[in-house]
Amino acid sequence: MIQRKQTIYLLLSIAAFVASYFFPFGQFAQHELYAYHVKDLAGAPVEGISHLWFHAPYAIAALVSAVAIFFYSNRNKQMAVLRLTFILFAASFALMAFYIRGAAAGLNDTDFMPGVSFFLVFVSFVLNMFALRAIKKDDMLVRSVDRIR
């Protein structure tokens, strides 16, 4: 299970999700956005900006990726479960845009500079794509060996 490269991709995707909680999501001129709160540059929390709703589908996608690791014996089921994460990532990307737009309106600021966590969401998506590709290649290899027999 762990020696398969798709498992490594999925574990790295989950690690990118976990790391996204420790780095800033982005920064406006006077405020930093995190996955779980908004702070001004002095470190005081800013209230009134909804921040958790965009991370919900991302967290579910990470959980589904973790579950997909254990479907290594059934590649078709593993691919189906992994395809579900792409729907969740799409929802997360849309909600992320609403989060940034809502924060810009709430903070009366428009100059958004993305932080590390902003890119970790996309890294996690790409790693899941690599895992799906590796699962497909693994499945094609097994099918070609079955044809030879």
Secondary structure, 3 states (H helix, E strand, C coil): CCCCHHHHHHHHHHHHHHHCCCCCCEECCCEEECCCCEEECCCCEECCCCCCCCHHHHHHHHHHHHHHHCCCCCHHHHHHHHHHHHHHHHHHHHHHHHHHHHHHHHHCCCCCEECHHHHHHHHHHHHHHHHHHHHHHHHHHHHHHHHHC
